Amino acid sequence: MSTSTRLVRRGPVVAAVVALLWGAGLGAAQSPPPAAGTVSPAEAAVLARIAGAARERMASPGLSVAIARNGQVAWAAGFGQADVENDVPVRPESVFRIASISKPMAAVAVMQLVERGRVVLDDPIQKYVPAYPSKGEQVVTVRHLLTHTSGIRHYRPGEMESRESYATLAAAIAIFKDDPLLFAPGTRYLYSTYGYNLLAGVVERAAGLSFGEYLRTRIWEPAGMRATSLEQPHEIVPRRVRQYVRGGGTPPLRNAPYADLSIKWAGGGIIASAVDLARFDIALTDGRLLRPETIAEMHAPMRLANGTLTGYGLGWMVFRDEQGRDWVAHSGGATGGTTYLLRDPARRLSVALLTNVGNAGNLRDLALELARAVK
């Protein structure tokens, strides 16, 4: 089992640790005492032990982890293989499908435009995406899309692995746009990637830019996310991992089937490194992307028409753990990948987890364990 790890300090990288995990053993270079925000060598050893054991337990070919603390990427490590066939190790900068962690990025884009007065959350979606037809008295708003309370359906079996390339949002939404809503908007919670895909059209209409260009110039570049982009299957992407699925027999691991993610840019079409996800958290927490009051609004769970609170705000899952600690998070399941981003904005702490196998298991518990190992 291979591991590559780095410690990041204030300003440029001044400490690097490259470790090899063989069985239960851990060899690590000694580092100077950490600056504020970094992890100590002892903490790094604990984190590596937890993450390495988890990767083996979930039988994922690879796992990439990044932890942000006090405004810095404090620790990042790669475990296992990015490419099984060519024996390429995962590194902290390896690029994975981040799956539904794309949704918070889409939500941040929309909320930036809300701050600028370009978008109103309670506007009907047809104001921004006229290709989505009216549903009569059942009015779907931008807020409903952000909170998964629109009534728009999620994937049907086989739809997640789309092989078709879509040049426009209008073409991409054809698969669901004429379907009836499953319930009156605002009355129930139903997770819907298709609903989230419409938000790309909100951004494009309100900003006058393509969705990808808006994310690049307004979110990724300001946050220093240099390895993040919309996934284009034909593009050469440095350090992109291979994605895998588990087979039912022999061999137990297979290459993931081909998928073109242009059907779901806003809902799950972004690729990034774990380090970039940590930088995304830092930029949010430091106020570089949104105002504090906007972020607070995003972290508030949606209240349904009957007064029930859901566990989802504007682009973020919100929950309280068994220790009474509040968290903001998002999970993701891609074709050949499982992901999780856990955040504690009050303590300026986050954990990003990326794997390159589908249905890797409960990453929330792993993220919590890693977060609790950083005091």
Sequence and secondary structure as in RCSB ss.txt:
>XXXX:A:sequence
MSTSTRLVRRGPVVAAVVALLWGAGLGAAQSPPPAAGTVSPAEAAVLARIAGAARERMASPGLSVAIARNGQVAW
AAGFGQADVENDVPVRPESVFRIASISKPMAAVAVMQLVERGRVVLDDPIQKYVPAYPSKGEQVVTVRHLLTHTS
GIRHYRPGEMESRESYATLAAAIAIFKDDPLLFAPGTRYLYSTYGYNLLAGVVERAAGLSFGEYLRTRIWEPAGM
RATSLEQPHEIVPRRVRQYVRGGGTPPLRNAPYADLSIKWAGGGIIASAVDLARFDIALTDGRLLRPETIAEMHA
PMRLANGTLTGYGLGWMVFRDEQGRDWVAHSGGATGGTTYLLRDPARRLSVALLTNVGNAGNLRDLALELARAVK
>XXXX:A:secstr
 BEEEEE  SSS  EEE  EEETTEEE        TTS  HHHHHHHHHHHHHHHHHHT SEEEEEEEETTEEEE
EEEEEEEETTTTEE  TT EEE GGGHHHHHHHHHHHHHHTTS  TTSBGGGT TTS   TT   BHHHHHHT S
      TT SS     SSHHHHGGGTTTS  SS TTS     HHHHHHHHHHHHHHHSS HHHHHIIIIIHHHT 
TT EE  TTS  TTB   EEE SSSSSEEE     GGGGHHHH EEEEHHHHHHHHHHHHTTSSS HHHHHHHTS
  B TTS B SB SS EEEE TTS EEEEEEEEETTEEEEEEEEGGGTEEEEEEESBTT   HHHHHHHHHHT  
